[in-house]
Amino acid sequence: MCGLLYGTTHVILLNTLLGCFTLPVIRLCSTQLSAKDQSCMFLFLNMDHRMLVLLLMLLSRNGMCQQEEVCSKSVINSCTDCIRSGPYCAWCQQLNFTKAGEQESVRCDTQAQLMERGCIKEEIISPANNVTIIKEDPLSVSFDNQEPVQMSPQKINLKLRPGLPTTFRISFRRVEGYPVDLYYLMDLSNSMKDDLENVKELGRDLFAALKKITEHAQIGFGAFVDKTVLPYTNTNKEKLQRPCDESDQYCQAAFGYRHVLSMTAKENEFKKKVADQFISGNLDSPEGSLDAMMQAAVCGNKIGWRNSSTRLIVLTTDAGFHMAGDGKLAGILEPNDQQCHMENNLYTKSNEMDYPSVGQLATELEKNNIQPIFAVTKNVEDVYKELSKMIPKSEVGVLSSDSKNVVQLIETAYNSLSSKVTVTHDNLPDNVRVVYTPICKYAGPAGDKNGVCDNVHVAQTISFDVTVTADSCMEDTSFTIRPLGIKDTLTVTLSTKCECQCKDPNDKMHQLCTNRGSIVCGICSCMESFIGQNCECSIGNKDEQSLRASCQRNNGTECEGRGDCVCGRCQCHSTNQGGRYRGDFCECDDEHCENYQNKLCGGNGKCDCGTCKCNAGYEGSACQCKASREGCLTKGNTVCNGRGRCICNRCECKEGYQRPQCLICLGCPDPCQTKLDCIECLGFGSGPFGKICDTNCRNITYDMVDNFAISGKECHQKDSEGCWITFKLNQLVGEDNYEVEILKQRDCPEPPSVIPIIAGSIAGVAVIGIVLLMLIKMLIYMKDLKEFRKFENEKKKSKWAEADNPLFQNATTTVANPTFTGE
C-alpha cells in the first residue's frame, strides 16, 4: 500500500512512495482516538506520486474520512429525553427557536444541524465527557525497600455521556530490583525419587539465579502427594505409614499437602529443610496438585508472601492432576471452599473437601497476584500446556528426567512472565465497555478483555490507551484496572451525564409562556390548569385527559403524531418539504402519494390526502396512464365483459376472473351446481324455490328445447325428485347473468317393484335359517360321533377278569321233584 490516511490530527504515512507511479488502489481509513468506528473507502487511481501526495493532503484537510455524527431520535419531550437518545444528540435551549406548528422535538439534533437551523452555539446543550485524575504518583525507577509505583495513575474519575467513548492513558514501568518470592512446590510421589535427590542439591543454584534478578529474593518449599483415602491411596494402616516400596529405606507417611518452609532469604535454611524430606506414595497416577496450589495461594500468612513482590509458584511433577468432581470416587461431595485450612503445616481438609476446579484456582491465583510455573516432564507437557491456557500469567517448562535443568527452566520462565505485561480489569459494571490499545514496540492487538505488551525490559516505560464507554445511565460505580501478577491497581470511578444543565431565566412566570408558566431548557412548563406550547389554553373544569382524547382517532396516537393537541383540537405541524399536515387529526398531507418516474402522481395529477387525483385524460394510482378503453373492449363492445374496470387500457378483473377480458373465472363456484335450483324451478316448477322463481332467478333467461342451439357449458344434474336434468348455460355480460336452454324431457328412473323385493327378502331369510340349522345339526352330529369313537377305543383297551361274581345271584330258581325217578 502506498498511502494510509488517518483522520484529523493524525499522520499521513507514505511508504515505498517512489515505487507507486501507477498505484491502482489507495485505501483511506479514518481512525479516531475516541474509538469511533472506522470508515473506509477505496479510490481507483492511476497517477504519479506527486499527484498522490497532493490528493492525500486535500483529503486530510477537508476531513473526507471523518465519520458523520448522527442523532437517532425517538420520542422527545424534553432536553433529558434528547440527551439520552444518542451520544451526538444536542438540545437547543434558545427561546423562540421553534416555528409555529413545529414540535419541540426539532430542538433535538446534532450540533451541526441545530446551528444550521439558526441556533447559536452558546444555546446548545451537549454534555461532554470529563476525565479527572485524582491520584497520579510518579513511576518508580528502582526498589528501595519502599512500596514502588509501577503503574500510573492510581485513581481516576470519569463522567461520561452514555454511548460517547472517552480515552485516557496509563503508563507502566518495571522496577529494577523488584523483590521475588518463589515457592517451590514438589510432587513427592514415589516416581519423583531421583528428582528429590537432585533438588536437595539445588539450593545454591536457585539462590544464585534469583540474585541475578534481584537482591531481594526469598524461597519457600512445600510438598504434595494426594488425598489419603481410597481409591487414591492404600488405606491399610501399615501402607498409610509406609506407602513406598519395601526396598525404600527412607519413606514418609502418606499425606495430601504439607507446607515445609516459609519464605526465607537464608540459603542454608532452605537446604536443611529440603534435605529432611523423603519420598512418599499413592495408588493412582494423577496427583493432588491443585489442592496444594490452592492452599499455597490462600494461606498467604503461613507461606510468607510479601506485599510488594513478584510471587511465583514452581510446581514440579511427572503426573497429571485431579480436579473438581474426582472427589466423588472417594465419596467426597463437599465442594472446595477456596479457604485456608492449614494446621501444623498440613492441609487438614484434604479428605473432606473435593479438589478445586481450574476456574477456582485461576481466580485465587489472579486475586493474590501469583504466577505459576509448571516444571513438568515430557509425558505430561501437553496436559499442563492446556491448563496454562486457562490460568493467566503462567508458563510451562519441560523437566529433564532427573530435574537437573530446573534452575534454568525457572529462570527462562520468569523472564518470559516478567517481560510480558498484561493489563486487564476486575468488577466491570454491566453496560460498560473497555478497550485496551497497547503502545509499545511489541504490542498485541487492541481488545476488550486485556492489553498485552511483550518483551518489556526492566526500567522500560510502556503505555496503554484505555477507551471506556458507558452504554446506559448509571449512578456512581467503580472498577479496577491492573497488570496481571503485579500489586499496582488503578481505581476508575464512573458516573454518567444524563440530565441537562440548562441556563433558565429566573422568571417564575415568563412572558413567552403568557405569564402562566416558567422556561425549562427553552420550552414552557405550564401552571396547573394550563396547557399548550405557550400555555395559551385553559382547560378550566375539563379533564386534560379527556381533552387529549378528543385529538385521537380511534383511540390511536394523538394527532397521528403530526401535531399538537391544543385545547382539544389538533394544531398540525409542517411537513419536511415545507407543506403542512391537515385534517381533524392531522391525518392528511399532500406530499405522500405514489410516485411515477420520480414524479409525484406522475406529474399528471395532484396529491390529496395520500391519494392521487388525476388530471383529465389520465388515470391510474399514480396518474401514470392516458385514459383509453380500446384494450378493454370485447367483441360485444362491452368493457371487460362487465366483470372488471378498465385502468390504464387494461382490464382489472374482479376476483377470480382472468385477463385479458375477464371472460373465464377459474376460482368461481361451478354454475351447474349453483343454478340447479333455478333451472328446476323455471323448467319444471319443482325444487326448493317452488313458485318464487321470478324473485330468486331474475338474472336467468331460459328456453325449453328438444335440442340445444346455443354454445356454452352443458350440465347434467339430479334434481330434488331424483330426475336427471340436462341443460346448457351461457354467461352474459356481468357477473350473474345467464341464458339457459333446458331439455324438455327429464330422465326419471322407474320406481322399484315392492313385491319381488319383499318375497326375495323372505326367501333369503328362510334359506339362511335352514342353512344355519343344518350347520348346527352337523356340528352336533360330528361331536357325538367323536365321543362314540372315543368310547369304542376305550372299550377295546379294557381287560375284564374271567371269574364269577360271588355276590351275583341268578334270578332263576331250580326246584327238584323228589318223586321223580328218572324214568
KATA-V733778 format. One record per helix or strand. SS is the DSSP state (@ for helix, = for strand). FROM is the first residue (numbers start at 1). LEN is the number of residues. If there is no record, write none. Layout:
ss:SS from:FROM len:LEN
ss:SS from:FROM len:LEN
This chain:
ss:= from:3 len:3
ss:= from:12 len:3
ss:@ from:17 len:3
ss:= from:25 len:6
ss:= from:39 len:6
ss:@ from:49 len:14
ss:@ from:79 len:5
ss:= from:90 len:3
ss:@ from:104 len:4
ss:= from:108 len:2
ss:@ from:111 len:6
ss:@ from:121 len:3
ss:= from:124 len:2
ss:= from:130 len:6
ss:= from:142 len:1
ss:= from:151 len:2
ss:= from:155 len:6
ss:= from:166 len:8
ss:= from:176 len:1
ss:= from:180 len:8
ss:@ from:190 len:10
ss:@ from:203 len:11
ss:= from:217 len:8
ss:@ from:237 len:5
ss:= from:257 len:8
ss:@ from:267 len:9
ss:= from:287 len:1
ss:@ from:289 len:10
ss:@ from:300 len:4
ss:= from:310 len:8
ss:= from:321 len:1
ss:@ from:326 len:5
ss:= from:342 len:2
ss:= from:346 len:2
ss:@ from:358 len:10
ss:= from:370 len:7
ss:@ from:378 len:13
ss:= from:395 len:4
ss:@ from:406 len:14
ss:= from:421 len:6
ss:= from:432 len:8
ss:= from:443 len:1
ss:= from:447 len:1
ss:= from:450 len:4
ss:= from:461 len:10
ss:= from:477 len:7
ss:= from:489 len:8
ss:@ from:511 len:3
ss:= from:517 len:4
ss:= from:523 len:4
ss:= from:530 len:2
ss:= from:537 len:2
ss:@ from:544 len:6
ss:= from:552 len:1
ss:= from:558 len:1
ss:@ from:559 len:3
ss:= from:563 len:4
ss:= from:569 len:4
ss:= from:574 len:1
ss:= from:580 len:1
ss:= from:582 len:1
ss:= from:588 len:1
ss:= from:595 len:2
ss:= from:599 len:2
ss:@ from:601 len:3
ss:= from:605 len:4
ss:= from:611 len:4
ss:= from:618 len:2
ss:= from:625 len:2
ss:@ from:630 len:3
ss:= from:633 len:1
ss:= from:639 len:1
ss:@ from:640 len:3
ss:= from:644 len:4
ss:= from:650 len:4
ss:= from:657 len:1
ss:= from:665 len:1
ss:@ from:671 len:4
ss:@ from:676 len:9
ss:@ from:693 len:4
ss:= from:700 len:6
ss:= from:713 len:6
ss:= from:724 len:8
ss:= from:738 len:6
ss:= from:747 len:1
ss:@ from:754 len:44
